[in-house]
Amino acid sequence: MPANQGERARRRLSTGERREQLLSVGAKLFSESPYDDVWIEQVAEIAGVSRGLLYHYFPTKRDFFAAVVERESARMLRMTAAEPGVPVREQLAAGLDTYLGYVQAHAHGFRAFHRADAAGDQAVRRVYQRALAAQEEQILAALAADPEFGPAAGAAPRVRLAVRGWLAFTTAVCLEWLRGEGELSREEVRDLCARALLGVLA
């Protein structure tokens, strides 16, 4: 009887829900182990589906990991999207607070996203690099729309380089913060990252 109930529960998941379930399992596994050490069979077993069903959604391991990375990138872009007409300085603390809340709530996905850069698969690394470029462009667009910085800020090579460096800094801080088990509060990390961006733009 329990097995039949389990089968019915699996059938009740929509295509989108099943895909989301598989990506959540993948994010956890990829956050804990290097890309080469994760087996697609593990994902199917944990999710309680057949390998055939998993391959129906994701034909290869590369496709699966790329989808995990793209999912986390889309989440981060949505959460850190700028509000039109609001100065960057005013948005920065709130935006970082939202971002750090995401990092805490989706630690597995965040770690998995940033493991992609170390993946030996060049196609996966390209997905990761495109995701970082999208974050960079989002920040540059917000700066260009802000009268304090102006359109020239988004095009200036030094500003682009500063934003790229700040993203790397913020990533390193967040990963260490997750490892630190409460050594710094979210507010302390937020203020550290905010001061770093304003400092490199000064």
N, CA, C and O of each residue as an XYZ file, in Angstrom:
808
protein
N       0.820     -1.219      0.000
C       0.000      0.000      0.000
C       0.851      1.264      0.000
O       0.598      2.149     -0.818
N       1.866      1.398      0.892
C       2.715      2.580      0.858
C       3.372      2.780     -0.494
O       3.498      3.912     -0.962
N       3.800      1.674     -1.137
C       4.445      1.801     -2.447
C       3.474      2.385     -3.455
O       3.849      3.237     -4.262
N       2.207      1.926     -3.415
C       1.211      2.469     -4.340
C       0.957      3.939     -4.080
O       0.786      4.730     -5.007
N       0.933      4.296     -2.786
C       0.754      5.701     -2.456
C       1.917      6.525     -2.987
O       1.732      7.640     -3.475
N       3.127      5.961     -2.887
C       4.299      6.656     -3.412
C       4.218      6.856     -4.904
O       4.575      7.914     -5.421
N       3.741      5.826     -5.602
C       3.577      5.946     -7.052
C       2.581      7.035     -7.400
O       2.799      7.822     -8.321
N       1.454      7.073     -6.634
C       0.453      8.104     -6.913
C       1.011      9.487     -6.657
O       0.725     10.425     -7.402
N       1.831      9.622     -5.574
C       2.411     10.921     -5.245
C       3.340     11.386     -6.354
O       3.372     12.566     -6.703
N       4.112     10.419     -6.915
C       5.017     10.799     -7.996
C       4.228     11.237     -9.223
O       4.625     12.180     -9.908
N       3.112     10.562     -9.509
C       2.313     10.910    -10.687
C       1.646     12.267    -10.534
O       1.350     12.937    -11.523
N       1.408     12.674     -9.278
C       0.725     13.944     -9.059
C       1.606     15.146     -9.363
O       1.087     16.241     -9.580
N       2.928     14.973     -9.384
C       3.820     16.090     -9.685
C       3.661     16.500    -11.139
O       3.648     15.660    -12.038
N       3.539     17.804    -11.357
C       3.501     18.305    -12.730
C       4.910     18.252    -13.314
O       5.880     17.989    -12.604
N       5.006     18.502    -14.600
C       6.325     18.508    -15.255
C       7.242     19.533    -14.597
O       8.414     19.253    -14.342
N       6.710     20.709    -14.326
C       7.523     21.753    -13.701
C       7.950     21.384    -12.299
O       9.091     21.631    -11.912
N       7.040     20.789    -11.528
C       7.358     20.385    -10.158
C       8.407     19.281    -10.133
O       9.308     19.290     -9.295
N       8.286     18.325    -11.061
C       9.265     17.239    -11.120
C      10.647     17.783    -11.483
O      11.657     17.389    -10.899
N      10.672     18.678    -12.441
C      11.944     19.273    -12.861
C      12.582     20.030    -11.694
O      13.786     19.930    -11.457
N      11.761     20.779    -10.980
C      12.263     21.531     -9.827
C      12.791     20.588     -8.745
O      13.814     20.870     -8.122
N      12.097     19.470     -8.522
C      12.555     18.488     -7.541
C      13.932     17.951     -7.920
O      14.829     17.874     -7.081
N      14.091     17.583     -9.180
C      15.367     17.029     -9.635
C      16.494     18.054     -9.518
O      17.608     17.714     -9.122
N      16.204     19.301     -9.862
C      17.224     20.349     -9.772
C      17.609     20.622     -8.321
O      18.771     20.913     -8.036
N      16.646     20.530     -7.400
C      16.957     20.720     -5.980
C      17.881     19.618     -5.469
O      18.824     19.885     -4.725
N      17.604     18.379     -5.871
C      18.474     17.259     -5.491
C      19.862     17.469     -6.084
O      20.870     17.272     -5.405
N      19.910     17.866     -7.343
C      21.189     18.102     -7.996
C      21.981     19.208     -7.331
O      23.195     19.084     -7.162
N      21.315     20.289     -6.949
C      22.012     21.398     -6.290
C      22.680     20.926     -5.003
O      23.809     21.316     -4.704
N      21.980     20.087     -4.242
C      22.554     19.578     -2.990
C      23.774     18.708     -3.263
O      24.808     18.868     -2.615
N      23.660     17.792     -4.214
C      24.782     16.890     -4.499
C      25.979     17.634     -5.068
O      27.115     17.385     -4.667
N      25.729     18.553     -6.009
C      26.837     19.287     -6.623
C      27.477     20.259     -5.644
O      28.643     20.617     -5.805
N      26.724     20.695     -4.620
C      27.309     21.601     -3.629
C      28.232     20.846     -2.681
O      29.133     21.434     -2.082
N      28.005     19.547     -2.548
C      28.772     18.748     -1.581
C      29.949     18.026     -2.219
O      30.897     17.654     -1.526
N      29.901     17.822     -3.534
C      30.949     17.043     -4.206
C      31.324     17.691     -5.521
O      30.497     18.361     -6.139
N      32.577     17.501     -5.968
C      32.972     18.007     -7.279
C      32.113     17.389     -8.389
O      31.521     16.323     -8.222
N      32.066     18.073     -9.492
C      31.244     17.659    -10.635
C      31.490     16.200    -11.015
O      30.543     15.440    -11.217
N      32.762     15.811    -11.112
C      33.091     14.450    -11.567
C      32.678     13.367    -10.576
O      32.575     12.197    -10.943
N      32.439     13.753     -9.310
C      32.100     12.765     -8.284
C      30.596     12.553     -8.119
O      30.168     11.694     -7.348
N      29.809     13.327     -8.835
C      28.351     13.181     -8.745
C      27.879     12.274     -9.882
O      28.202     12.498    -11.049
N      27.111     11.248     -9.518
C      26.589     10.314    -10.512
C      25.108     10.571    -10.716
O      24.369     10.788     -9.755
N      24.682     10.547    -11.950
C      23.287     10.813    -12.275
C      22.365      9.785    -11.621
O      21.208     10.082    -11.320
N      22.888      8.568    -11.401
C      22.096      7.537    -10.721
C      21.753      7.947     -9.291
O      20.684      7.608     -8.783
N      22.675      8.687     -8.637
C      22.404      9.176     -7.277
C      21.185     10.089     -7.271
O      20.321      9.998     -6.398
N      21.137     10.959     -8.253
C      20.038     11.927     -8.335
C      18.709     11.183     -8.475
O      17.745     11.478     -7.769
N      18.670     10.217     -9.392
C      17.444      9.458     -9.623
C      17.025      8.703     -8.363
O      15.843      8.666     -8.021
N      17.997      8.101     -7.674
C      17.681      7.328     -6.471
C      17.110      8.221     -5.376
O      16.098      7.883     -4.763
N      17.755      9.360     -5.127
C      17.294     10.269     -4.071
C      15.923     10.840     -4.404
O      15.072     10.988     -3.528
N      15.718     11.160     -5.682
C      14.430     11.737     -6.102
C      13.332     10.686     -6.184
O      12.152     11.028     -6.261
N      13.708      9.410     -6.168
C      12.716      8.343     -6.250
C      12.129      8.182     -7.635
O      10.951      7.860     -7.786
N      12.958      8.409     -8.654
C      12.495      8.248    -10.038
C      13.453      7.305    -10.762
O      14.541      7.002    -10.274
N      13.030      6.858    -11.915
C      13.894      5.989    -12.712
C      14.937      6.837    -13.435
O      14.736      8.029    -13.666
N      16.051      6.201    -13.786
C      17.064      6.910    -14.570
C      16.489      7.369    -15.901
O      16.830      8.438    -16.408
N      15.606      6.539    -16.460
C      14.993      6.891    -17.740
C      14.208      8.186    -17.666
O      14.250      9.005    -18.584
N      13.478      8.368    -16.545
C      12.705      9.600    -16.398
C      13.629     10.798    -16.253
O      13.375     11.854    -16.833
N      14.710     10.640    -15.477
C      15.642     11.746    -15.310
C      16.265     12.129    -16.651
O      16.399     13.310    -16.971
N      16.644     11.110    -17.432
C      17.248     11.401    -18.750
C      16.222     11.996    -19.715
O      16.594     12.650    -20.689
N      14.937     11.773    -19.448
C      13.901     12.409    -20.260
C      13.956     13.925    -20.080
O      13.782     14.683    -21.034
N      14.202     14.353    -18.835
C      14.289     15.787    -18.543
C      15.654     16.364    -18.928
O      15.741     17.474    -19.452
N      16.709     15.604    -18.664
C      18.078     16.077    -18.891
C      18.863     14.977    -19.594
O      19.274     14.014    -18.946
N      19.082     15.094    -20.901
C      19.712     14.004    -21.674
C      21.102     13.590    -21.191
O      21.485     12.428    -21.329
N      21.866     14.542    -20.620
C      23.218     14.223    -20.162
C      23.473     14.868    -18.809
O      22.733     15.751    -18.375
N      24.522     14.419    -18.159
C      24.938     15.029    -16.890
C      25.301     16.494    -17.101
O      24.997     17.340    -16.260
N      25.944     16.790    -18.209
C      26.288     18.173    -18.535
C      25.028     19.035    -18.599
O      24.996     20.133    -18.043
N      23.988     18.539    -19.274
C      22.730     19.278    -19.378
C      22.119     19.502    -17.996
O      21.568     20.564    -17.709
N      22.230     18.481    -17.152
C      21.650     18.569    -15.819
C      22.366     19.624    -14.977
O      21.718     20.473    -14.365
N      23.688     19.577    -14.945
C      24.438     20.544    -14.140
C      24.255     21.954    -14.698
O      24.131     22.914    -13.936
N      24.239     22.079    -16.016
C      24.014     23.394    -16.625
C      22.657     23.958    -16.202
O      22.526     25.158    -15.963
N      21.651     23.090    -16.113
C      20.317     23.531    -15.689
C      20.324     23.973    -14.226
O      19.643     24.934    -13.867
N      21.091     23.276    -13.379
C      21.226     23.680    -11.978
C      21.834     25.077    -11.900
O      21.351     25.933    -11.160
N      22.897     25.299    -12.669
C      23.584     26.601    -12.670
C      22.666     27.700    -13.189
O      22.603     28.784    -12.608
N      21.956     27.428    -14.274
C      21.058     28.429    -14.854
C      19.916     28.769    -13.896
O      19.507     29.926    -13.798
N      19.405     27.765    -13.194
C      18.326     27.996    -12.227
C      18.777     28.936    -11.122
O      18.059     29.869    -10.762
N      19.977     28.690    -10.579
C      20.467     29.548     -9.511
C      20.781     30.948    -10.030
O      20.547     31.932     -9.329
N      21.300     31.048    -11.232
C      21.581     32.357    -11.818
C      20.304     33.170    -11.975
O      20.271     34.354    -11.639
N      19.254     32.534    -12.485
C      17.979     33.232    -12.676
C      17.421     33.716    -11.343
O      16.877     34.817    -11.260
N      17.552     32.909    -10.311
C      17.083     33.309     -8.977
C      17.832     34.548     -8.500
O      17.220     35.506     -8.029
N      19.147     34.526     -8.622
C      19.956     35.641     -8.141
C      19.644     36.922     -8.910
O      19.565     38.000     -8.320
N      19.468     36.807    -10.217
C      19.162     37.993    -11.021
C      17.814     38.584    -10.627
O      17.671     39.803    -10.536
N      16.828     37.725    -10.394
C      15.509     38.227     -9.981
C      15.589     38.934     -8.630
O      14.993     39.994     -8.440
N      16.321     38.347     -7.706
C      16.369     38.899     -6.357
C      17.164     40.193     -6.268
O      16.925     41.006     -5.376
N      18.102     40.391     -7.178
C      18.970     41.565     -7.109
C      18.648     42.583     -8.198
O      19.429     43.505     -8.431
N      17.517     42.425     -8.860
C      17.134     43.377     -9.909
C      16.950     44.774     -9.312
O      16.373     44.927     -8.235
N      17.444     45.789    -10.022
C      17.366     47.164     -9.537
C      15.950     47.718     -9.686
O      15.202     47.332    -10.584
N      15.608     48.627     -8.786
C      14.328     49.335     -8.883
C      14.550     50.617     -9.673
O      15.352     51.457     -9.264
N      13.861     50.786    -10.791
C      14.051     51.989    -11.604
C      13.775     53.263    -10.805
O      12.787     53.359    -10.077
N      14.666     54.227    -10.960
C      14.457     55.525    -10.317
C      14.957     55.630     -8.893
O      14.958     56.721     -8.324
N      15.385     54.518     -8.298
C      15.887     54.546     -6.916
C      17.417     54.561     -6.954
O      18.014     53.690     -7.587
N      18.069     55.526     -6.294
C      19.535     55.604     -6.325
C      20.199     54.312     -5.855
O      19.700     53.625     -4.964
N      21.319     54.005     -6.468
C      22.052     52.782     -6.139
C      22.408     52.732     -4.656
O      22.291     51.685     -4.019
N      22.839     53.858     -4.115
C      23.220     53.866     -2.688
C      22.053     53.446     -1.791
O      22.249     52.761     -0.787
N      20.855     53.857     -2.155
C      19.679     53.518     -1.354
C      19.297     52.045     -1.520
O      18.792     51.416     -0.590
N      19.541     51.516     -2.693
C      19.161     50.121     -2.963
C      20.172     49.111     -2.461
O      19.841     47.948     -2.231
N      21.412     49.561     -2.290
C      22.509     48.619     -2.063
C      22.298     47.752     -0.820
O      22.401     46.527     -0.890
N      22.002     48.391      0.319
C      21.841     47.615      1.557
C      20.671     46.642      1.446
O      20.789     45.477      1.829
N      19.540     47.121      0.921
C      18.361     46.254      0.795
C      18.619     45.118     -0.191
O      18.231     43.975      0.047
N      19.284     45.451     -1.309
C      19.591     44.422     -2.299
C      20.521     43.360     -1.757
O      20.326     42.171     -2.007
N      21.537     43.782     -1.011
C      22.469     42.823     -0.415
C      21.776     41.991      0.664
O      22.058     40.801      0.808
N      20.875     42.611      1.415
C      20.142     41.876      2.437
C      19.328     40.756      1.799
O      19.310     39.630      2.295
N      18.653     41.076      0.691
C      17.876     40.069     -0.034
C      18.792     38.973     -0.569
O      18.479     37.787     -0.468
N      19.913     39.374     -1.131
C      20.874     38.427     -1.700
C      21.416     37.485     -0.622
O      21.501     36.275     -0.832
N      21.778     38.046      0.526
C      22.317     37.216      1.606
C      21.255     36.298      2.189
O      21.561     35.197      2.645
N      20.007     36.755      2.174
C      18.916     35.876      2.584
C      18.792     34.691      1.656
O      18.556     33.564      2.092
N      18.956     34.957      0.358
C      18.960     33.869     -0.627
C      20.129     32.911     -0.366
O      19.954     31.693     -0.381
N      21.302     33.462     -0.130
C      22.487     32.629      0.116
C      22.244     31.683      1.293
O      22.595     30.504      1.233
N      21.642     32.208      2.362
C      21.346     31.367      3.530
C      20.275     30.326      3.228
O      20.417     29.154      3.577
N      19.208     30.764      2.579
C      18.071     29.865      2.341
C      18.362     28.819      1.279
O      17.787     27.730      1.302
N      19.254     29.143      0.345
C      19.560     28.233     -0.765
C      21.071     27.970     -0.823
O      21.700     28.063     -1.878
N      21.625     27.641      0.340
C      23.079     27.451      0.425
C      23.572     26.381     -0.542
O      24.625     26.547     -1.157
N      22.825     25.284     -0.685
C      23.259     24.213     -1.595
C      23.312     24.728     -3.036
O      24.276     24.477     -3.758
N      22.271     25.445     -3.440
C      22.246     25.973     -4.794
C      23.338     26.991     -5.032
O      23.948     27.010     -6.101
N      23.594     27.840     -4.046
C      24.641     28.855     -4.170
C      26.006     28.201     -4.323
O      26.799     28.593     -5.179
N      26.276     27.201     -3.486
C      27.562     26.508     -3.586
C      27.684     25.770     -4.920
O      28.734     25.798     -5.561
N      26.608     25.117     -5.326
C      26.638     24.379     -6.596
C      26.898     25.323     -7.761
O      27.671     25.007     -8.666
N      26.250     26.478     -7.735
C      26.446     27.474     -8.792
C      27.921     27.831     -8.926
O      28.457     27.870    -10.034
N      28.574     28.090     -7.802
C      29.963     28.537     -7.861
C      30.959     27.388     -8.016
O      32.139     27.628     -8.273
N      30.507     26.159     -7.865
C      31.378     25.020     -8.193
C      31.528     24.864     -9.702
O      32.458     24.208    -10.173
N      30.624     25.459    -10.451
C      30.647     25.282    -11.905
C      31.943     25.800    -12.519
O      32.402     25.283    -13.538
N      32.529     26.818    -11.900
C      33.765     27.371    -12.452
C      34.912     26.378    -12.389
O      35.852     26.452    -13.180
N      34.831     25.443    -11.437
C      35.889     24.443    -11.284
C      35.597     23.166    -12.068
O      36.416     22.249    -12.097
N      34.432     23.111    -12.700
C      34.083     21.907    -13.467
C      35.018     21.766    -14.664
O      35.363     22.749    -15.320
N      35.415     20.541    -14.932
C      36.297     20.307    -16.062
C      35.609     20.480    -17.405
O      36.272     20.649    -18.429
N      34.294     20.441    -17.405
C      33.521     20.532    -18.645
C      33.440     21.988    -19.098
O      32.882     22.832    -18.396
N      33.996     22.276    -20.268
C      34.041     23.657    -20.755
C      32.648     24.203    -21.046
O      32.411     25.398    -20.870
N      31.734     23.366    -21.482
C      30.371     23.826    -21.763
C      29.704     24.301    -20.475
O      28.999     25.310    -20.476
N      29.923     23.578    -19.377
C      29.360     23.978    -18.084
C      29.993     25.283    -17.618
O      29.299     26.163    -17.109
N      31.290     25.412    -17.788
C      31.969     26.647    -17.387
C      31.451     27.841    -18.177
O      31.341     28.942    -17.638
N      31.136     27.631    -19.437
C      30.596     28.734    -20.250
C      29.235     29.178    -19.726
O      28.935     30.371    -19.728
N      28.409     28.234    -19.277
C      27.112     28.580    -18.685
C      27.338     29.446    -17.447
O      26.655     30.451    -17.252
N      28.293     29.054    -16.621
C      28.613     29.809    -15.405
C      29.116     31.210    -15.744
O      28.703     32.194    -15.131
N      30.006     31.287    -16.721
C      30.568     32.597    -17.090
C      29.503     33.529    -17.669
O      29.540     34.738    -17.440
N      28.549     32.960    -18.423
C      27.446     33.778    -18.935
C      26.589     34.302    -17.780
O      26.121     35.440    -17.810
N      26.392     33.464    -16.770
C      25.596     33.871    -15.610
C      26.280     35.021    -14.865
O      25.620     35.985    -14.475
N      27.593     34.926    -14.668
C      28.326     36.008    -14.005
C      28.278     37.288    -14.838
O      28.147     38.384    -14.293
N      28.385     37.145    -16.159
C      28.323     38.314    -17.038
C      26.964     38.998    -16.929
O      26.884     40.226    -16.985
N      25.896     38.217    -16.775
C      24.560     38.794    -16.627
C      24.454     39.586    -15.324
O      23.842     40.654    -15.299
N      25.045     39.073    -14.242
C      25.057     39.806    -12.974
C      25.825     41.116    -13.120
O      25.393     42.164    -12.641
N      26.958     41.036    -13.783
C      27.787     42.220    -14.002
C      27.018     43.283    -14.788
O      27.024     44.458    -14.422
N      26.357     42.865    -15.867
C      25.609     43.812    -16.700
C      24.450     44.428    -15.925
O      24.126     45.599    -16.124
N      23.831     43.661    -15.052
C      22.713     44.175    -14.260
C      23.183     45.295    -13.337
O      22.508     46.315    -13.196
N      24.334     45.104    -12.714
C      24.887     46.137    -11.830
C      25.306     47.363    -12.624
O      25.037     48.490    -12.210
N      25.965     47.157    -13.765
C      26.411     48.282    -14.586
C      25.225     49.092    -15.110
O      25.295     50.318    -15.190
N      24.148     48.412    -15.462
C      22.949     49.103    -15.933
C      22.347     49.964    -14.822
O      21.892     51.080    -15.072
N      22.347     49.439    -13.595
C      21.824     50.215    -12.462
C      22.680     51.443    -12.209
O      22.151     52.517    -11.920
N      24.000     51.300    -12.314
C      24.895     52.443    -12.136
C      24.685     53.482    -13.237
O      24.661     54.682    -12.968
N      24.535     53.019    -14.467
C      24.356     53.934    -15.598
C      23.062     54.722    -15.479
O      22.986     55.859    -15.945
N      22.035     54.126    -14.855
C      20.732     54.790    -14.719
C      20.684     55.729    -13.518
O      19.713     56.467    -13.348
N      21.714     55.708    -12.691
C      21.747     56.528    -11.484
C      22.445     57.853    -11.794
O      23.582     57.841    -12.265
N      21.797     58.997    -11.543
C      22.421     60.294    -11.837
C      23.771     60.503    -11.149
O      24.626     61.221    -11.667
N      23.965     59.881     -9.986
C      25.251     60.043     -9.289
C      26.413     59.488    -10.108
O      27.509     60.048    -10.099
N      26.168     58.387    -10.815
C      27.239     57.735    -11.575
C      27.123     58.049    -13.068
O      28.127     58.349    -13.715
N      25.917     57.983    -13.616
C      25.670     58.381    -14.996
C      25.995     57.311    -16.017
O      26.651     56.318    -15.702
N      25.525     57.518    -17.264
C      25.720     56.534    -18.340
C      27.178     56.153    -18.576
O      27.474     55.022    -18.963
N      28.085     57.097    -18.344
C      29.505     56.800    -18.585
C      30.014     55.695    -17.671
O      30.956     54.981    -18.014
N      29.381     55.557    -16.492
C      29.850     54.539    -15.541
C      29.711     53.141    -16.108
O      30.581     52.291    -15.916
N      28.607     52.907    -16.812
C      28.387     51.574    -17.356
C      29.342     51.199    -18.462
O      29.534     50.019    -18.754
N      29.950     52.212    -19.086
C      30.846     51.948    -20.211
C      32.324     52.044    -19.829
O      33.186     51.572    -20.571
N      32.619     52.644    -18.690
C      34.017     52.859    -18.304
C      34.706     51.540    -17.972
O      34.215     50.784    -17.133
N      35.851     51.249    -18.624
C      36.546     49.986    -18.349
C      36.922     49.811    -16.884
O      36.863     48.698    -16.362
N      37.311     50.900    -16.207
C      37.715     50.765    -14.794
C      36.521     50.393    -13.923
O      36.664     49.643    -12.957
N      35.322     50.926    -14.268
C      34.129     50.598    -13.489
C      33.737     49.141    -13.726
O      33.390     48.419    -12.792
N      33.796     48.725    -14.983
C      33.483     47.326    -15.310
C      34.422     46.379    -14.565
O      33.986     45.371    -14.008
N      35.689     46.704    -14.559
C      36.668     45.868    -13.866
C      36.411     45.872    -12.361
O      36.536     44.843    -11.697
N      36.050     47.048    -11.828
C      35.765     47.151    -10.391
C      34.558     46.299    -10.015
O      34.579     45.611     -8.995
N      33.512     46.340    -10.827
C      32.308     45.547    -10.549
C      32.620     44.060    -10.643
O      32.150     43.268     -9.826
N      33.409     43.686    -11.635
C      33.781     42.271    -11.785
C      34.562     41.797    -10.556
O      34.322     40.707    -10.036
N      35.496     42.632    -10.102
C      36.262     42.286     -8.905
C      35.394     42.226     -7.667
O      35.601     41.381     -6.796
N      34.413     43.130     -7.585
C      33.518     43.138     -6.432
C      32.657     41.884     -6.389
O      32.411     41.334     -5.316
N      32.201     41.429     -7.547
C      31.413     40.189     -7.595
C      32.239     39.005     -7.086
O      31.737     38.156     -6.350
N      33.518     38.960     -7.491
C      34.392     37.881     -7.019
C      34.599     37.984     -5.507
O      34.587     36.978     -4.798
N      34.786     39.211     -5.027
C      34.956     39.445     -3.585
C      33.713     39.003     -2.818
O      33.818     38.298     -1.814
N      32.550     39.411     -3.287
C      31.294     39.084     -2.607
C      31.055     37.574     -2.590
O      30.594     37.022     -1.590
N      31.370     36.917     -3.699
C      31.237     35.455     -3.747
C      32.128     34.794     -2.707
O      31.682     33.915     -1.970
N      33.401     35.222     -2.644
C      34.337     34.634     -1.686
C      33.870     34.881     -0.256
O      33.950     33.985      0.584
N      33.385     36.084      0.027
C      32.892     36.413      1.367
C      31.710     35.524      1.733
O      31.644     34.989      2.840
N      30.782     35.370      0.802
C      29.576     34.571      1.083
C      29.911     33.101      1.308
O      29.354     32.469      2.205
N      30.810     32.558      0.505
C      31.183     31.159      0.683
C      31.867     30.943      2.035
O      31.611     29.951      2.717
N      32.733     31.877      2.411
C      33.385     31.776      3.726
C      32.378     31.970      4.853
O      32.461     31.310      5.889
N      31.427     32.876      4.646
C      30.384     33.116      5.648
C      29.566     31.853      5.899
O      29.242     31.540      7.045
N      29.233     31.133      4.842
C      28.483     29.881      4.997
C      29.294     28.844      5.763
O      28.739     28.050      6.523
N      30.599     28.854      5.562
C      31.452     27.899      6.285
C      31.642     28.305      7.752
O      31.894     27.463      8.614
N      31.517     29.612      8.016
C      31.886     30.146      9.331
C      30.915     29.882     10.448
O      31.232     30.136     11.610
N      29.721     29.371     10.128
C      28.735     28.994     11.145
C      28.475     30.123     12.145
O      28.610     29.939     13.355
N      28.102     31.288     11.623
C      27.659     32.372     12.499
C      28.745     33.262     13.065
O      28.475     34.033     13.986
N      29.971     33.185     12.547
C      31.033     34.064     13.038
C      30.683     35.528     12.788
O      31.009     36.392     13.602
N      30.020     35.809     11.663
C      29.548     37.150     11.344
C      28.040     37.104     11.126
O      27.509     36.130     10.592
N      27.362     38.160     11.542
C      25.927     38.238     11.301
C      25.675     38.626      9.842
O      26.581     39.075      9.140
N      24.432     38.446      9.402
C      24.093     38.852      8.051
C      24.311     40.362      7.878
O      24.775     40.806      6.828
N      23.982     41.137      8.896
C      24.153     42.587      8.815
C      25.623     42.968      8.664
O      25.950     43.895      7.922
N      26.509     42.261      9.360
C      27.946     42.552      9.258
C      28.466     42.225      7.857
O      29.259     42.977      7.290
N      28.014     41.101      7.307
C      28.438     40.734      5.950
C      27.880     41.727      4.936
O      28.577     42.145      4.011
N      26.616     42.098      5.121
C      25.994     43.084      4.220
C      26.778     44.382      4.214
O      27.083     44.916      3.147
N      27.110     44.899      5.394
C      27.824     46.181      5.483
C      29.225     46.074      4.883
O      29.702     47.006      4.237
N      29.878     44.936      5.101
C      31.210     44.717      4.530
C      31.159     44.778      3.004
O      31.987     45.439      2.378
N      30.187     44.087      2.407
C      30.083     44.054      0.946
C      29.660     45.413      0.386
O      30.148     45.833     -0.664
N      28.761     46.092      1.080
C      28.316     47.419      0.620
C      29.473     48.400      0.616
O      29.670     49.130     -0.355
N      30.237     48.420      1.695
C      31.385     49.338      1.766
C      32.418     49.014      0.694
O      33.064     49.910      0.150
N      32.569     47.719      0.396
C      33.544     47.325     -0.632
C      33.155     47.860     -2.001
O      34.010     48.359     -2.732
N      31.873     47.763     -2.362
C      31.448     48.255     -3.687
C      31.567     49.769     -3.751
O      32.090     50.303     -4.729
N      31.095     50.469     -2.734
C      31.176     51.928     -2.752
C      32.635     52.380     -2.748
O      32.981     53.402     -3.341
N      33.474     51.614     -2.082
C      34.895     51.953     -2.051
C      35.549     51.841     -3.413
O      36.318     52.722     -3.799
N      35.260     50.769     -4.158
C      35.914     50.613     -5.455
C      35.334     51.573     -6.490
O      35.977     51.860     -7.499
N      34.124     52.068     -6.245
C      33.525     53.030     -7.196
C      33.941     54.468     -6.892
O      33.778     55.356     -7.728
N      34.471     54.690     -5.705
C      34.819     56.067     -5.290
C      35.941     56.635     -6.161
O      36.362     57.774     -5.960
